[in-house]
Amino acid sequence: MVFNMCRKIYCLSAALLILMTAGGCKKESGESQLSEPQTSAADQVTDTVEEEKTEGVTDTPAGINPLTGESGYNEAANGKRPVAIMVNNLTGALPQYGIEQADVIYELPVEGGITRLMAVYADYTSVPDVCSVRSCRYYYPLICLGMDAIYCHWGEDMTIALETLNRTGIDHLDGGYEKKMFYRDPERVGVYASEHTGYLKGAELPEVIAEKGFRTDIGEQYSGEMFDFTESPEAPSGMTASAVTLKFSSAYYSTFIYNPDTGEYLKQHSGKPHMDGRTGNQLSFDNVFVLQTDIHTRADGYLMDVALDGGTGYYFSQGGGTQITWKKEGETAPIKVYGAGGNELAVNVGESYIGIIGTDKAVTVE
């Protein structure tokens, strides 16, 4: 089988690393083409989390978010597993909500030229309500396994996705079966198609995890921070990147526009600002990763195969970009990113977007 993200307070205790960068990208006509409604249980689980916090094994300093490197993190959540939630990204389901608070967002193609998001939250006790929740494709739980994340979804394709969930034994919560935490948003019912109305009630997540008996301490092999975070923000060298577009298909593409006033990239969904329906804010990211790999339609002519063993790509932050390589050495291994000379990449503190895109799809930089 293919193995198949006040402004931030930057962490003074993160390790200072030298950012290794690759060669630049030639610009032509301003653009470069790059190949290749229920009662909350949160209060009653708080004491449990406090009691367990000394049991987790972690190399992340207390009060530092392991997915973003930011300070001010809930110390009781240090050493605990993150939660990943599948999010519908169809234009007919917009706007989503609860996704602005995610620490990391993955975007990958699914069938029919569309994409689906996976929002990852480091602190499982403070996940917001998230809508709309959609079904599993097999490569998302494999990414979760590499983060030791508890995986939340609403259904799955009944072939390879179901086989992957069963074979790997990943801790997961399926809205198609759970009697708690997954509901239909009454404000959406009758307005949106039914499949766009499902939401996850974040305040009930800790209670459900406890009832399922899921391990909450993160595995020892995942105990460090997600990236080697820098002490202070700096732009990777090699290319100027005021705008980056990932063309998943003609109808679904993600564009990131750099805002020098905030040092963030503002996300667009297929040419329009990508908004969170509850906060009213446009999604923004400190780091934008483009991971290129082989993606093709499976033999059934419908579902997708995504190679997750590694490849090439790009890292964008602070208005600059650099070429990278990446690898995932097994189903339970994390995704690692590397700069020039094969050194692990130094990454700026903050939220990250990670787009995994086929080598045959266009990535453009302005």
N, C-alpha and C positions, 0 to 999 in steps of 0.2 A: 504494500500500500504506500502511496506517496504521502509523506508526512505533510501527510498532508494532515486625555490629556484637563475701599483700599486697593492697588496693584500689589503684586507679590512681594513678600518679605524674603529676601534671598538667604538661603541657609549658609551660615558662617561655618558650620561644622562639616559641610560636605567636602570631600577630597578635592584639592585643586589639581586639575589635570590639564595638560597641554593639548589643545585641539589640533589634530593632524588633519590636513585637508588635501584634496586632490586638485587637478588642473581645472582651468576655467572652461566656461561654455561660451562659444562665440555667438554674438548677438547679430541678428540680421533683421533690419526694419523693426527694431524694438522687440523682437521675439525670437526665442531659440526653440528649436524642435529637439527634444531629447529622445533618442531611440530607447531602443530597448525600454360603599361608604361606611368605614368600619372603625371600631374602637382601637386606639393605638396601644400596642404592647411595649412601646419603646421604654417607658419608665420602668416597667418591671424587669427588663433585661439589663438595665444599666448596671445594677449591682452585680449581676452575674459577670458582665464584662470586666468590671473593676476587680472582681475576685480572681478572674482568669488571667489578668494582664501580665502577671509575673511568670506564667507558665510558658508563654510563647518564646521562641528562640528567634532573635532578630539582631542583625548587625546595624540596623537603622537607628540613629540616635533618637531618644525619646522626643516626641513633639515634632518629628520630621515625617512628612508624608512620603512613604516609600515609592509612590508612583510619580510624584512631581518634584520631590526634593524641597518642597516648601515647608517653612516653619509654621507654628501655630496649629499643628495637627493634634487631634484628640489623642493624648498619651495612652488612654485606655485601649486604643485601637492598634497601638504598636504591637507587631508580632502576630496580628490577626490576618485572616485570609480576605482578599478582596472579593467583590461580587461583580459579575458581568451579566448584562441584560441585553437581549436581542431587541433591536428597535427597527420598526417599519420605516423605510425611507422612500416609499412611493410618493409621488407628488400629490396623489389623491388623499394621502393620509396626513399631509402637513397642515398646521405645524405640529411637530412633536413637542412633548414637554418633559422636563426633568433631565434633559440631556446637557444643559449648560453646566450643571454641577458635576458632570463626570470628570474624572481625573485624566482619563485616556479614552479616546474614541477610535475604534477601528472601522474602516469602511472597505468592504469587499464586494465584488460582483456576485450576483446570483443569476438565475435563469432570466432570459428575455431581455438582457441588456440593462436590467435594473441593478441597484445596489442595496445592501442592508448594512445597518450600523450595529456595532456592539459597544455599548457604553460600559466603562469599567469604573468602579468606585472603590477606593481603598478602604474606607470605613463602612463596614456593613451595617453598623448601628445608626447611620445618618443618611441613608439613601432616600432621595425624594420620591414622590410619586412619578412614575415613568410611563409614558404613552406615546405611540401605541406599541405594544409588545407583540412580536411576531415569531415565526417558527425557526427551528434549527436547520442549518446546513452543516455537513459533517466537519468542515474545516474550522468552524468557530469553537466547538469544544476542544479541538486540538490546540488552538491558541490559548484557551483557558487553562488547559492542563499545564502549559508552560509558564503560567502565572500562579498556579495553585488556586485558581479562582472558583467560587461556587457559581454555577452557570444557570441562568434563568431564561426561559423561553416559553412560547405558547405554541405547542405542537412541533412537528418535525416531518421531513419527508420520510416516508415509510420504508425506504431502501437503505442507502448507505448511512444516512444520518442516524436512523434508529439503530443500525448495527454498531455505529461508532459509540453512541451513548451506552449501549449495553455492553459492548466489548471492553471499553475502557473503564467502566464503573465510575465515571466522573460523578461527583455530587452535583445533582441538577434538580431544578424545580420547574415543573411543566404546568402552565396555566390550563392546559386541557384536562388536568386531573385534580389539581389542588383545589380544596374547598376554601382556603384562606388566601389572602394576599393578591389574588388575581380577580379583577372585576371588570364590568363594562362601565365606561364613563357615561353617566346619565346625560351629560351635556352633549355627548357625541351620538348617542343612540338616536336613530331616526334622521340624523343629519349626515353622518358618514356611513359608508358601507360597514357591515357588522365587523369584518376583519380588521377595521381601523379603529375600533372602539375599545379594545382590551388594554387595561393598564395594570401596573403593579403598584400596590400600596406599600411604599417603602417602610412606613412605621411598623408594619406587621412582619417584616422580613426577619428580624432577630428571633421572634417567637417561633416562626415556622422553622428556621434553621435549628433551633433548640429542640423542637418537637421531632424533627427528622433525625436528630442525633449526629448531625454533621460535625466533623472536626472543625474547630474555629481557629486553632493555632496554625500558623503557616508552616509548611514543611521546611525543614532545616536547609534544604538545597535552594530554597527561594527566599532566604531570610534577608538578603541585602536589598538595596534600592534597585529600582527597575533599570536605571541608567547610571553611568558615572557622571554625576551632576557637577557642574562647574560652580565656583564660589561666586562669580559675578557674571552677568550676561555679556556675551560677545558674539559677534556675527561670524559664522564660518566663512572662510575665504575660498575663492575659486570662481564665484559668480555673484553678480548682483541679482536679487530676487525680490522685485516689488510686487510681482503677481505670479502665481503658480497655478496651473490647471491640470487636473488628472481627467482625461477623457475616457471614462469607463465605456461609454457608448455615445451615439449621437444625441440621445435624449437625456442621459444621466452623466453629468460631469461635475466635479467639485473644483471651485476656484478659491484661492486664498490671496487676499489683497493686504499688503503690508501697511500698517498704520504706524508711522515713525513716532507719533505722539505717545502711543501706549507700548510700543515694542511688540505688538501682537499682529497675527494674521487673522483678518476677518473672513469667515467662510461664506461662500455663496453655493447654493444648491441649483445647479443647472441654469445659471445666469441670474438668479435672484438671491437676495440676502437670506441666509439660512438662520431662521429665528427659533427661539424657544417660546412656545405658546403661553407659558405661565409667567416667565420673567419679562417677556417682551424684548429680550436682548438678542442681538446677533451672536452666533457662536464665534468664539475667538480662541486662538491657540498661540502659545509661545513657541512651540516646536511643530514642524510639519515634516513627517517622514513619508517618502515614497519608496515602497519596496516592490521591486519588479521581479516577476517570476513567470513560470509557464502556467497559463490558465487556459483551459479549453473545455469544450462541451464533451460530456461523457458519452458513452456508446448509446445511451437511451435517447440522445438527441435533444436533451432538455436540461438536466442538471449539470453543474460545473465541477470540474476537477481543478483543484488549486494546489500547486506544489509548494509545500511549506518548508522545504529543507534549506532554502537559501537562495541568494542571487545578488543582484546589484541594486542600486537605487540612489536616492538623494536625501540630504538633510538640509532643511531650511529653517533659519531662525534669525531674528534681528535684522532682516532685510538682506541676508546673505545666504549662500548655499554652497554645498560641497558634495562631491560624489562619495558614495559609501558602498560597502558590501554588507551583507547580512547573512545569518545562518541560524538554523534551528536544528540541533543535532539529534533530535528524536522527538517522539510524541510528547513526552513529559518535560522536554528541555525548553527553556525560555528562548525567545527571539533575541539575538545579540546583534549589535550594529558596530561596524568597524570603519575607521578612517584610513588614511594613507599608511602604507607599511604594515597593515594588518593590526594596528593598535585599536583597542576598544575606544569608541568615539566618546568624546566629552560632550555632554548635552547640557543646554541651559535649563535652569530651574523653571518649572511651570507645566501647564497642561499640554498634552501632546495629541496630535492627530496622526494616525498611522493608516495610510492608504496602501492596500496591497492590490497591485494592478498587473495585468498581463504585459509581457515584453512586447507584444504586438500592438499595444494601445499607446496613444500619444500622451506625452507629458511635455507641457510647454512652460517656458519661463520668460518673463518680460523684465 
